[in-house]
Amino acid sequence: MKPYKNLSGKSTVTMYELAKDFIKVRFADQGVYRWTNQSAGSENVRQMKTLAVTGKGLGTYIESKAKALYDRKIR
């Protein structure tokens, strides 16, 4: 997983991993969740990937648009 830049300094996101059809996100509480194109929709996953690479807004996006759409909790 890659470290999340956290440009706002306030995010609960700490790391992320990108793949063709999913994104995994690790949070400060050590929880790791995976969102897939099937579970969250390809547009949501695409936006989450963009925000992850940018390093700003991913936690807010997840909270407002994709929180319950994860495929599975890994940890």
C-alpha positions as a Markdown table, in Angstrom:
| # | Residue | x | y | z |
|---|---|---|---|---|
| 1 | Met | 0.0 | 0.0 | 0.0 |
| 2 | Lys | 1.1 | 3.6 | -0.6 |
| 3 | Pro | 1.0 | 6.3 | 2.0 |
| 4 | Tyr | -1.8 | 8.8 | 1.5 |
| 5 | Lys | -0.4 | 12.4 | 1.3 |
| 6 | Asn | -3.1 | 13.8 | 3.5 |
| 7 | Leu | -2.6 | 17.4 | 2.2 |
| 8 | Ser | -5.3 | 18.7 | 4.5 |
| 9 | Gly | -3.7 | 17.2 | 7.6 |
| 10 | Lys | -7.1 | 16.1 | 8.9 |
| 11 | Ser | -7.8 | 12.8 | 7.0 |
| 12 | Thr | -8.4 | 9.5 | 8.7 |
| 13 | Val | -7.0 | 7.8 | 5.5 |
| 14 | Thr | -3.4 | 6.7 | 6.0 |
| 15 | Met | -2.7 | 4.4 | 3.0 |
| 16 | Tyr | -4.3 | 3.1 | -0.2 |
| 17 | Glu | -3.8 | 0.5 | -3.0 |
| 18 | Leu | -5.1 | 0.8 | -6.5 |
| 19 | Ala | -5.9 | -2.0 | -8.9 |
| 20 | Lys | -7.8 | -2.2 | -12.2 |
| 21 | Asp | -11.2 | -2.7 | -10.6 |
| 22 | Phe | -10.9 | -1.8 | -7.0 |
| 23 | Ile | -9.3 | 0.5 | -4.4 |
| 24 | Lys | -8.2 | -0.5 | -0.9 |
| 25 | Val | -8.0 | 2.1 | 1.8 |
| 26 | Arg | -6.4 | 1.9 | 5.3 |
| 27 | Phe | -7.7 | 4.2 | 8.0 |
| 28 | Ala | -6.0 | 5.6 | 11.1 |
| 29 | Asp | -7.8 | 3.0 | 13.2 |
| 30 | Gln | -6.0 | 0.3 | 11.1 |
| 31 | Gly | -9.2 | -0.8 | 9.4 |
| 32 | Val | -8.7 | -1.7 | 5.7 |
| 33 | Tyr | -11.7 | -1.7 | 3.3 |
| 34 | Arg | -12.0 | -2.5 | -0.4 |
| 35 | Trp | -14.4 | -0.8 | -2.8 |
| 36 | Thr | -14.9 | -2.5 | -6.2 |
| 37 | Asn | -16.5 | -1.4 | -9.4 |
| 38 | Gln | -19.2 | -3.9 | -8.7 |
| 39 | Ser | -19.9 | -2.9 | -5.1 |
| 40 | Ala | -19.6 | 0.9 | -5.4 |
| 41 | Gly | -19.9 | 1.6 | -9.1 |
| 42 | Ser | -17.0 | 2.3 | -11.4 |
| 43 | Glu | -17.6 | 6.1 | -11.2 |
| 44 | Asn | -17.2 | 6.1 | -7.5 |
| 45 | Val | -14.1 | 3.9 | -7.6 |
| 46 | Arg | -12.6 | 6.1 | -10.4 |
| 47 | Gln | -13.2 | 9.2 | -8.3 |
| 48 | Met | -11.8 | 7.6 | -5.2 |
| 49 | Lys | -8.6 | 6.6 | -7.1 |
| 50 | Thr | -8.2 | 10.2 | -8.3 |
| 51 | Leu | -8.5 | 11.6 | -4.8 |
| 52 | Ala | -6.1 | 9.0 | -3.4 |
| 53 | Val | -3.4 | 9.9 | -5.9 |
| 54 | Thr | -4.1 | 13.6 | -5.3 |
| 55 | Gly | -3.8 | 13.2 | -1.5 |
| 56 | Lys | -6.8 | 15.3 | -0.6 |
| 57 | Gly | -10.5 | 14.7 | -0.2 |
| 58 | Leu | -10.6 | 10.9 | -0.1 |
| 59 | Gly | -11.9 | 10.5 | 3.5 |
| 60 | Thr | -14.6 | 13.1 | 2.9 |
| 61 | Tyr | -15.7 | 11.5 | -0.3 |
| 62 | Ile | -15.9 | 8.0 | 1.3 |
| 63 | Glu | -17.9 | 9.4 | 4.2 |
| 64 | Ser | -20.4 | 11.2 | 2.0 |
| 65 | Lys | -20.7 | 9.0 | -1.1 |
| 66 | Ala | -19.3 | 5.5 | -0.6 |
| 67 | Lys | -19.1 | 4.6 | 3.1 |
| 68 | Ala | -21.6 | 1.7 | 3.0 |
| 69 | Leu | -20.7 | 0.6 | -0.5 |
| 70 | Tyr | -17.5 | -1.3 | 0.3 |
| 71 | Asp | -17.1 | -4.8 | -0.9 |
| 72 | Arg | -15.4 | -6.1 | 2.3 |
| 73 | Lys | -13.5 | -5.2 | 5.4 |
| 74 | Ile | -10.1 | -6.8 | 5.2 |
| 75 | Arg | -9.0 | -5.9 | 8.8 |
